[in-house]
């Protein structure tokens, strides 16, 4: 990178001003921000959340007590370093820190020893493995897999030449192709998607969205899930809506080859850019966001061909706000957008609701509505 020439105008800055102090603090936090996801990844690798949760007790534990549960046969394990990770993630709302003091056992001088113990916040609880073996932990691990991490130093190339995403520059091939070749990666991807999808679908089915029952005039008896991975979401939807008699779990051949049998569900391998199985409604989640506008139009046109009149495409996607601000929601959505740009396609992207509406119109869907289920994902309904 060639630096820009220095300005001839000298800017005198008062480094003692409060605004400059805040600026230095802010840039140092941003420069060290990589510590946060890497600390989170380490906590998941060490299975800390399950150790604290312990069948629902969520009893505050010290770093030493946590280590005795997660690494019981590792005398060299370092409780101090674990505590450093816990303190950082406490500042980001993953753990609650509890302080207690007691007199020192040393007879040399009277001092007070402060003990730190940690319990899980609501964010921390998302990392606890449920009865189906799922949590957001696999999503964290998948996002910080070595191959994905290698792409991040190349993000600037997405600006310089968007024809090739940083992941390809780092690994030599597209992410989905890479996942299929690396041992265990497809399984991790499926577990990650299930860990994120299942809680979201529970929210959808719990009253957040009412479009699977055939209220649009077309009774939904055959539902197609595009990119359905192992079929978990399709199974949950069919259990809720008895009107759905047949489910089609449609994904890449190498993905559905490892999908488990589900009553009433047929696993179909294929390419959504060529054709999509017909159904009364087509469902997909976080599919459109990884593709360019032209690719999204093609996917939506294939959905349009596969649907009857008044049939629906039901897409769950992150929907960007119109204005940029420093809210938690906006930051989370824009961070996800950069992840897509880096890993899946330099011109794949999160979009606003209006942008999705216009893409739907270009694909032949005259009717559109958006139902915000939570702070990150929105259900986008396109009706033929």
WOMO-V973635 format. One record per pair of residues at least 6 apart in sequence whose C-alpha atoms are under 7 Angstrom apart, sorted by the first residue. I is the first residue (numbers start at 1). J is the second residue. Records with the same first field share a line. If there is no record, write none. Layout:
I=J ; J
//
This chain:
39=85
41=140 ; 141 ; 144
44=137
46=70
47=70
48=66 ; 70
49=124 ; 127 ; 128
50=128 ; 129
51=66 ; 69 ; 70
52=58 ; 59 ; 61 ; 66 ; 119
58=119 ; 120
59=119
60=117 ; 118 ; 119
61=117 ; 118 ; 119
62=116 ; 117 ; 118
63=79 ; 82 ; 83
64=79
67=79
89=95
90=96 ; 97
93=121 ; 123
94=120 ; 121 ; 123 ; 124
95=118 ; 119 ; 120 ; 121 ; 124
96=118 ; 119 ; 120 ; 121
97=116 ; 117 ; 118 ; 119
98=116 ; 117 ; 118
99=114 ; 115 ; 116 ; 117
100=114 ; 115 ; 116
101=112 ; 113 ; 114 ; 115
102=112 ; 113 ; 114
103=111 ; 112 ; 113
104=110 ; 111 ; 112 ; 113
126=135 ; 136
127=135 ; 136 ; 137
128=135
129=135
134=195
135=195
136=192 ; 195 ; 196
138=188 ; 191 ; 192 ; 195
139=192 ; 193 ; 195
142=188 ; 189 ; 192
147=171
148=167 ; 343
150=170
151=166 ; 167 ; 170 ; 342
152=342
154=166
155=166 ; 342
157=166
158=165 ; 166 ; 346
162=346 ; 347
164=346
165=341 ; 342 ; 343 ; 344 ; 345 ; 346
166=342 ; 343
167=175 ; 342 ; 343
168=174
175=343 ; 344
179=185 ; 186
180=186 ; 254
190=229 ; 230
194=232
197=233
198=233
201=233
204=373
208=373
209=371
212=220
213=219 ; 220 ; 241 ; 243
214=220
216=310
217=310
218=310 ; 311
220=243 ; 244 ; 280 ; 281
221=243 ; 244 ; 245 ; 246 ; 280
222=244 ; 245 ; 246 ; 247 ; 279 ; 280 ; 281
223=244 ; 246 ; 247 ; 248 ; 279 ; 280 ; 281 ; 282
224=247 ; 248 ; 249 ; 250 ; 277 ; 279 ; 281 ; 282 ; 283
225=234 ; 248 ; 249 ; 250 ; 282 ; 283 ; 284
226=249 ; 250 ; 251 ; 283 ; 284
227=250 ; 251 ; 284
228=249 ; 250 ; 251
229=251 ; 255 ; 256
230=256 ; 259 ; 260
231=249 ; 259
234=247
238=244
245=264
246=264 ; 265
247=264 ; 265 ; 266
248=265 ; 266 ; 267 ; 268
249=265 ; 266 ; 267 ; 268
250=267 ; 268 ; 269 ; 270
251=268 ; 269 ; 270
252=269 ; 270 ; 271
253=269 ; 270
256=267 ; 268 ; 269
272=299
273=298 ; 299
275=302
276=302 ; 303 ; 306
277=306
278=306 ; 307
279=306 ; 307
280=307 ; 308 ; 311
281=307 ; 311 ; 312 ; 313
282=312 ; 313 ; 314
283=313 ; 314 ; 315
284=314 ; 315 ; 316
285=315 ; 316 ; 317
286=316 ; 317
288=296
289=317 ; 348 ; 349 ; 350
290=340 ; 344 ; 345 ; 348 ; 349
291=345 ; 347 ; 348 ; 349
292=347 ; 348
297=359 ; 363
300=363
301=363
303=313
304=364 ; 384
309=384
310=383 ; 384
311=383 ; 384
312=381 ; 382 ; 383 ; 384
313=381 ; 382 ; 383
314=379 ; 380 ; 381 ; 382
315=379 ; 380 ; 381
316=377 ; 378 ; 379 ; 380
317=377 ; 378 ; 379
318=333 ; 350 ; 376 ; 377 ; 378
319=350 ; 351 ; 352 ; 353 ; 377 ; 378
320=333 ; 350 ; 351 ; 352
321=330 ; 352
322=352
324=330
329=375 ; 376
333=376
337=349 ; 350
340=348 ; 349
341=347 ; 348 ; 349
357=368
360=382
364=384
365=382 ; 383 ; 384
366=383 ; 384
367=382 ; 383 ; 384
368=381 ; 382 ; 383
369=380 ; 381 ; 382
370=378 ; 379 ; 380 ; 381
371=378 ; 379 ; 380
372=378 ; 379
373=379
//
